[in-house]
Amino acid sequence: MHTLESVVRGLGTGSIYALLALGFVIIYKSSRVISFAQPSFMMAGALMVSYWDTAVGFWPALGLAVVATALIALVLERLAVRPMIGRPVFTIAIITLGIDIVVRTVTSSYILDERTVDDSWGLKTTKLVGLVVQQRHLAILAATTVLVTLLFLFFRFTRLGLAMRAASEDQEAAMAQGVSVGAVFGSSWALAGALAAVGGTFAAIGGSFNTTFWLVALTSLPVIILGGLDSLPGAVIGGLTIGVLQELSANYQSHLDFLGSNVSELTPYVVMLIVLLVRPYGLFGTHEVERV
């Protein structure tokens, strides 16, 4: 029973990782750049919810924070990243790192103390087929399911979604067909910012967050390595897998004392190391073949 409850908690935690990883993958697929700005958007989204939830309630505050974070990401992409199109990918990646530092610095100035996101409902437990689980884990799992479904419909049936898919396959061919690559880049950043805000908010429920809260996003790196840097399904499956493995290792910590006291924190990086050694392009990533 404890093992099954750990799995449910892991699915909840993994959903947070999945949302953050989706942001990384969406930007990478559109521009072939790994954006290091995701941690700052996660932090900004959670901070805005912590200020607004007392005034308007949790869910309206989350909706406002999602929109605000998406707009911030869109503006920053337009001002700092768009002018760098055509430059080496490494240069653009460094620009995104600079964006992350700036946004986190500004955000940290508003964290006057250990802030919290309203957890009056999130920490309540409920019974699910005999399992005792916290409502926040069920809520984020449900939210992730809805968001992933909406993303699937967006990429498959909307004009902008189809344009983003086309640009991810071949930017030059997409431009030749009239696709605005600039709009694709901006949209990918807005989507990534919105997903980071949701993930960051649910990560903050159940505890306080401070200026080091952004470190949670680092676990998304093993997730995208496991699932594949250019795979949206891989981001979801990788996030859920890492979350479950983390919770199971924490549950059985007493049997793994010989590995130290932080087995659960090390688990994602051990998985990442194994994947890099065995299948460096991830479980669902594209295996690029170079011909000489």
Buried (B, 14 or more C-beta within 10 A) or exposed (E): EEEEBBBBBBBBBBBBBBBBBBBBBBBBBBBEBBBBBBBBBBBBBBBBBBEBBEEEEBEEBBBBBBBBBBEBBBBBBBEBBBEBEEEEEEEBEEBBBEBBBBBBEEBBEEBEEEBBBBBEEBEEEEEEEEBEBBBBBBBBBEBBEEBBEEBEEBBEEEEBBBBBBBBBEEBEEBBEEEBBBEEBBBBBBBBBBBBBBBBBBBBBBBEBBEBEBBEBBEBBBBBBBBBBBBBBBBBBBBBBBBBBBBBBBBBBBEEBEEEEEEBBEEBBBBBBEEBBEEBEBBBBBEEEEEEE
